[in-house]
Each structure stands twice: as structure tokens, then as C-alpha cells.
Amino acid sequence: MIAERLQKLVEEMVDEGVQFDDAVHEFEKRFISRVLGQFDGSLTKTADALGIHRNTLTRKMGEYKIKRRAG
């Protein structure tokens, strides 16, 4: 099911002329924000859930201007 939904989204984005970097950045920003919210702003838990290093998470949060929600 998720593969089909993702395929449709990719088709729509390609049809609308969305560039690859913009698509990747938007996906990462929303994905990180969602997981960060699930863990009430815990960077360690969020990084673990995402499978990335905490420093990488912090860097991406700065890059995408994602605010840490106080837990």
C-alpha cells in the first residue's frame, strides 16, 4: 500500500516539475518533524528511531529550521 501511495506522489511531483533536491528536502523535513514530535523533542530517541546519528539529526534540524519541542 505504501509503495502505491509513494508511486502516485512521485508521479505527481514529476508531472509538476518538482526537482529532486526539493523533494528530498521536503520529505526529510516532514519525516524528521513527525518522528521528533512522537518523542516529544528527544533528540536521542528521534535519532535512534530514524537510524541516524544524533549529530546528523541536529545538523538536519538546523538545515531545515526544525524547532525542538520541549518534552
C-alpha positions in Angstrom: 0.0 0.0 0.0 2.7 2.5 0.9 4.6 1.7 -2.3 1.5 2.6 -4.3 0.9 5.8 -2.5 4.5 6.8 -2.9 4.5 6.0 -6.6 1.5 8.2 -7.1 3.1 11.0 -5.1 6.3 10.7 -7.2 4.3 10.8 -10.4 2.5 13.9 -9.3 5.8 15.6 -8.3 7.5 14.7 -11.6 4.5 16.0 -13.5 4.6 19.3 -11.6 8.3 19.7 -12.3 9.5 19.3 -8.7 13.2 19.0 -8.6 14.9 16.0 -6.9 16.7 18.0 -4.2 13.5 19.9 -3.3 11.6 16.6 -3.0 14.2 15.0 -0.8 14.5 18.1 1.5 10.7 18.3 1.9 10.5 14.6 2.7 13.3 14.7 5.2 12.0 17.8 6.9 8.5 16.4 7.3 9.7 12.9 8.3 12.1 14.3 10.9 9.5 16.7 12.3 7.0 13.8 12.6 9.3 11.5 14.5 10.6 14.3 16.7 7.0 15.0 17.7 6.4 11.4 18.5 9.3 11.5 21.0 8.4 14.9 22.5 11.6 16.5 21.2 14.0 13.9 22.5 16.9 14.0 20.1 18.4 10.7 21.2 15.1 8.8 20.8 14.4 10.5 17.5 17.9 9.8 16.1 17.6 6.2 17.2 14.2 5.8 15.6 15.4 7.3 12.4 18.6 5.2 12.4 20.9 8.2 12.2 23.5 9.7 14.5 22.3 12.4 16.9 24.8 14.9 15.3 23.3 14.2 11.9 19.8 14.8 13.3 21.0 18.1 14.9 22.6 19.2 11.6 19.5 18.4 9.6 17.3 20.2 12.1 19.4 23.3 11.7 19.4 22.9 7.9 15.6 22.6 7.7 15.0 25.1 10.6 13.1 22.4 12.6 12.3 23.5 16.1 12.8 21.1 19.0 9.6 20.8 21.0 10.2 20.8 24.8 9.2 17.5 26.4 
